[in-house]
Amino acid sequence: MKKRSGPYDVGYGKPPDATKFGHRPQPKRRRRNKPEVPNIQSLLTEPVAVTRDGRPEKLHPHELMMLSLWKRTMKRELRAVKAFFKECDKAGLFDPPPQAQSSGVITCPKWMPMSMCEDLINAAGAPPWPAKLYNQIAENYADSLSTFSDWYPGARQAQEDEYKRY
């Protein structure tokens, strides 16, 4: 075939030279968005909007789950009863309450200095005290008393006189 010199005719079966063998752009298509991965932490901690007794409220997801379990428990669903008791056990609702102090008065033994007794109560609470802790505080008390008696010679006698009054 013979090449023509001069202007090239464009027509049926004769494409323009610029796009004859080269780049042919495709039509622009809409890109699809990838689905968002939910943040599980926020799902478990953000309050959920609920309507209770005709009023809108925001409840914690765990509280909402417990309420729905309770409703199902009242309908005598065995699985709901088991799940409800399991959640109550996890929360420690079946544990006995801690024993409260029965009295507000603690008597210090007559032979023990009051400041040493205060140190023991602050460190370990009401008696009986662990022997190791008692020995440690007794040593600290003796050291501080000997240091103080160096500054003030009558300190030991004043301390003993104070406790003889009781």
C-alpha positions in Angstrom: 0.0 0.0 0.0 1.2 3.4 -0.8 1.5 6.2 1.7 -0.1 9.4 0.9 1.7 12.6 1.3 -0.3 15.6 2.3 -3.5 16.1 4.3 -5.1 12.9 5.7 -8.8 12.5 5.1 -10.8 11.7 8.2 -14.0 9.7 7.7 -15.5 6.3 7.8 -12.8 3.8 8.7 -10.2 6.6 8.7 -9.7 7.8 12.4 -7.7 11.0 13.2 -4.0 10.5 13.4 -3.9 11.7 17.1 -6.0 8.8 18.3 -5.3 6.2 15.6 -3.1 3.9 17.5 -2.6 5.6 20.9 -4.3 6.6 24.1 -8.1 6.2 24.2 -9.5 7.3 27.5 -12.4 5.3 29.0 -15.5 7.1 30.2 -15.3 8.2 33.9 -17.1 5.8 36.2 -18.4 6.4 39.7 -16.2 4.9 42.3 -17.9 2.8 45.0 -17.1 3.6 48.6 -15.8 0.9 50.7 -18.1 0.0 53.6 -17.0 1.6 56.9 -15.7 -0.7 59.6 -17.5 0.1 62.8 -15.4 1.1 65.8 -16.3 -1.6 68.3 -15.0 0.4 71.3 -17.4 3.2 70.6 -20.2 0.8 70.0 -19.7 -0.7 73.5 -19.3 2.6 75.3 -21.5 5.2 73.6 -25.0 5.7 75.1 -27.8 4.3 73.1 -31.0 6.4 72.6 -34.1 4.5 73.9 -37.7 5.4 74.6 -38.8 4.3 78.1 -42.3 5.1 79.4 -42.8 7.4 76.5 -39.7 9.5 77.2 -36.4 9.4 75.3 -33.4 8.3 77.4 -29.8 7.4 76.8 -28.6 4.2 78.3 -25.2 2.5 78.5 -25.2 -0.6 76.1 -24.5 -3.0 79.0 -27.5 -1.5 81.0 -29.7 -1.9 77.9 -28.6 -5.6 77.6 -29.3 -6.3 81.2 -32.8 -4.7 80.9 -33.6 -6.8 77.9 -32.3 -9.9 79.7 -34.5 -9.1 82.6 -37.6 -8.7 80.4 -36.8 -12.1 78.8 -36.2 -13.6 82.3 -39.7 -12.4 83.4 -41.1 -14.3 80.4 -39.4 -17.5 81.8 -36.9 -18.0 79.0 -34.3 -20.4 80.4 -31.4 -19.1 78.3 -32.1 -15.5 79.4 -32.3 -16.6 83.1 -28.9 -18.3 82.8 -27.3 -15.3 80.9 -28.8 -12.9 83.5 -27.4 -14.8 86.4 -24.0 -15.1 84.7 -23.8 -11.4 84.2 -24.9 -10.7 87.8 -22.2 -13.1 89.0 -19.6 -11.3 86.8 -20.6 -8.0 88.3 -20.2 -9.4 91.8 -23.8 -8.9 92.8 -23.9 -12.3 94.5 -20.9 -11.6 96.7 -21.6 -10.8 100.3 -21.1 -7.2 101.2 -17.9 -6.4 103.1 -18.2 -6.3 106.8 -18.5 -2.8 108.2 -16.6 -1.9 111.3 -18.9 -2.7 114.2 -17.7 0.0 116.5 -15.9 3.4 116.2 -13.9 3.0 119.3 -10.5 1.3 119.4 -8.7 1.0 122.7 -5.0 1.2 122.7 -3.2 -1.1 125.2 -1.9 0.7 128.3 1.6 -0.4 127.7 1.7 0.9 124.1 2.4 4.6 123.4 -0.5 6.4 121.8 1.6 7.6 118.7 2.8 4.1 118.1 -0.9 2.9 118.3 -1.9 5.6 115.8 0.8 4.5 113.4 -0.4 0.9 113.6 -4.0 1.8 113.0 -3.1 4.0 110.1 -0.9 1.3 108.5 -3.1 -1.8 109.2 -6.4 -0.8 110.6 -8.0 -2.2 113.7 -6.2 -4.9 115.8 -5.1 -7.7 115.6 -2.0 -6.4 113.8 0.5 -8.6 111.9 3.6 -9.3 114.0 6.0 -8.2 111.3 4.3 -4.9 110.9 4.1 -4.4 114.7 7.9 -5.1 115.1 8.7 -2.7 112.2 6.6 0.2 113.7 8.0 -0.5 117.2 11.6 -0.2 115.9 10.7 3.1 114.1 9.1 4.4 117.2 12.1 3.5 119.4 14.5 5.1 116.8 12.4 8.3 116.7 12.2 8.4 120.5 15.9 8.0 121.0 16.5 10.8 118.4 14.0 13.1 120.1 15.5 12.3 123.6 18.9 13.5 122.3 17.3 16.9 121.6 15.2 17.0 124.6 16.6 15.1 127.6 13.4 14.8 129.5 11.4 13.5 126.5 11.3 9.8 127.6 10.2 10.7 131.1 7.5 13.1 129.8 6.2 10.4 127.5 6.1 7.8 130.3 4.3 10.3 132.6 1.7 11.0 129.9 0.8 7.3 129.7 0.7 6.8 133.4 -2.3 9.2 133.5 -4.4 6.8 131.5 
